[in-house]
Amino acid sequence: MLQVDGIDVCYGDLQVLWDVSLRVGAGEIVVLLGANGAGKTTTIKTVSSLLKPAKGTVTFQGTRLDAVPSHKIIEYGVAHVPEGRRLFPDMTVEENLMVGSLRGEAKSRRSRTMDWVFEIFPRLKERRRQPAGTLSGGEQQMAAIGRGLMSLPKLLMFDEPSLGLSPILVADIFRIVELINKQGMTVLLVEQNVKHTLNMCDRAYVLENGRVALSGTGREFLDNDHVKEAYLGI
C-alpha cells in the first residue's frame, strides 16, 4: 500500500534522514521505533507531504505522494494524527471531528462516520458540545484519533498517541488502534511504548541517527538482543 524508497530529508541545510526505505502492506500495523531525534516524526511528515524529500520517493497505491501538496493528501486516503493532538481548542469536540470530513466521500458520509466514532469513543459523545481545549489529555487524544477517522482513511498514521497519558489510558489507546485495524484500516505508528507495539504489530523498523538500522516482525524484534538492550531495558 505504502512504499517509501531511499528518501533523504533535510530541514534547510540540516539533513535528518539518509536513504530511508520502508513498506506498509494493506491491513498491516507497522511501527517506527527509535530514540528521540532518530527521524521517526520526520519520516511520517514526509509521507504526509508536510516535508519533501531531497532524494527518493513516497508512493501510495501507485500515486507519488511526494508530488502531492500536503492539503490534498487526505484525498488519496492518508490521514495523520500528529504528536500533541493539534486540536482547535475553542471549537467543540463535534466541530473538531467535522474538520476531518470536509472532502469527498467523507463529507457525504459524515453523519454515519460520526456515529461510528462515538461508538468507539463514548466519552466524546458525552462531550460533543464541549470545547476541545477543556478536555483531559486522554480525551483530547481520542478526539484527535476521531478526527483522523472522520476522513475515512485507508492509511492512518499515529505520532506518539500514548505520549503523556496514564497507563490505563495508554492501554485504551492501544486497544483502539488494534480495533480500527481489525475493522480494516492500515496503521503506521510512531510510538515510544516499545513492548506493547511490538506485541501487536506486523512489522517494525528501527531508526537510528536518521537511518533504518533494523527491520523485521514484532516477534523477531522481541527476540533481538540489540532491541531488548536498547529499547526494552532487558
N, C-alpha and C positions, 0 to 999 in steps of 0.2 A: 504493500500500500504506500509506504513512505520509503524513499531511498535518498540518503544523504551521501554524496560521493566526494571525498577528498577536499572538503572545504577548509580554506584559510579565512579567518575573520579578524578584522582589526577595528580598534577604536582610534580613529585618526592614525597616528604613526605607530601606535602600540598594537602589536599582533598578539592575540589571545588564543586563537585556535590554529593548529597546524594539521592539515591533512586528515581531518576528522571524517570518518565514514561510519554509517550505521544504517540499519534497515528495521522497519516495523511492518510485520505482516498483518493482514486483516484479522481482527478478532483477538490480537495479542495484547498483553500488558508487557511493555518494555520499559526498563528502568535505567536511568543515567545516575551513576554513583560517582562520588569524588569529594575531595575536601573543598572547603570554601575557596573560591578563586580558581578552581580547576577548569572552568569553562562550561559548566552544565547549563546555567541560565543563558549564556551567550549562544549555546547550541540551539535551544528551543526558540530563542528570539530570532535566530536566523531562519528556522523553519517557519516562523510566523511572518517572515519578511520584514520584521522590525529592524533587522540588520541585514546587510547584503554581503555575501561572501566575496573576498578579493579573488578567490580561486575556487573551483569546484561547483557542484550543482546540488539543488534540492528539488526532488521530483515527487509529486504526489499523484498517484493514479494517472500517470502519463503527462501531467502538467508541470512545467518548470515553475515552481513557486518562487524561486529567486528572481524571476522576471515579472512577478505579480506585485502590484502595490499592496502594502500591508492591510489597508482598509478593505481590500477585495478578497483577502484570504478566506474569510468566512463563507464566501460564495462557493468555494471549492470543497467545503466540508471540513475545515480545520478550525478548531476553537482552542483558545489558550486561557487557562485560569492562572493569572500571574501571581508571583510571590507578593505577599502583602495585600491581597484581595482586590485592591483598587476599585472599591465601590464608590458610588456617588453618595456621600454621607447625608446630604439634605433631602435626597429623594427617598420615597418609601421603598420597602422591600419589593413590592409589586412593580413599581416603576423601574427599579434596577433590573428585575427579571425581564421586563419588557424590552429593555435596551438590547438584550441578547437575541431578540426576534424581530428585527427591523427589515429583514430582506427575504424575498422569495418565498419558498415553501414554509420556512419558519414563521413568517408573518401570517400566512393563511391558516396555519395550524396552531397559532399562539394559544388559544383558549384550551385546547386539548393538551398541549405540552405543559402549560402551567399547572393543570390538574395533575399531570404525571409528576412534575417537580414537587408539588405539595404532598403528593402521596409518598415520595421518597423522603421529604423533609417536612413532616407535620408541623414542626416548630415555626417554619417560615409562613405556613398558612395562618397560624395564630397571630403572627406579627406582620402580616402583609401590608397593613396601613401604617406601620411604624417606620420612622426614618432609619435608614440603614446604619447611620452613624451611632445610633443608640443601642445597637445590638452588642451582645458579647462577642468575644473573639471567635468562638466556635460557631456562633450563629452567622457571623459575617462570612466565615469560610463556607458555610452551607449556601449562603446567598451567592457567593462568587461561583461556586460549582453550579448552582441552579441557573445562573445567568449563562454559563457556558452551555449547559444542556438545552436551554431555550433556543439555541441556534440549530438544533438537530444535527450536530456534527457527526461525521464519520470517524474522525480522529479527535480525541480530546486530550490536550496536554496540560499537565499539572506541574506547577513550580512550587515545591515545598508546601504541600497542602497541610501538613501537620505542624508547621512551624509555630511555636508559641502556645500550643494547645495542651490541655491537661491529658494525662494518659487515657482517661475514659473517652474524651473527645477524639483523641488520636485513633483509638480503636474504632470509633464510629465512622470517622472519615475513611479509613481503610476498608471498612465494611461496605461503604457506599461506592468506593472505587471498584471493588470486586462485583458489587451488584450491577452497576451500569455496564461493566464489561460482560457479565453473563447475559445481559439483555442485548448484546450485540455490538457494543461500542468499543472501538480500538483505543488503547490508552498508551500515551508516552508520559512517563512520570519521572520527575526530578525529586529526590527525597533523601533526607539525612537518616531516616529511620531504616537502617540497612537491613537488619534481620527480618523485620516484618515484610519489607518489599521483596526481598529475595525469596521468601516463602510463598509469595503469591504471584510472582512474575513468570512470564515465559522465558524471557531472555534479559540480559543486563550488559551494560557497558560501563567500564571504569575509565573516567577521565583523570589524567594526572598531568598537571602543567600544560593544559591545552591540547593534549594528545590522547587518543584511545590507547590505554595501556593493557586492557584485558577485555575480552568479551566471551560470553557463554551463557548457559542456562542458569537459572537461580540455584538449582541443586549443585551444579558444578562450582558456583561461587561459594556456596556454603561449605563446600569441602576443600576450598582453595586456601592454602596456608597464608599466602600474602593477604588475601581478603580478610581472613579471620584475624590476622595480627593487626592490619592497618585500619579496618573498619568495624570489626566486631569486638575488638579488645580481648581476643582469646589467645 
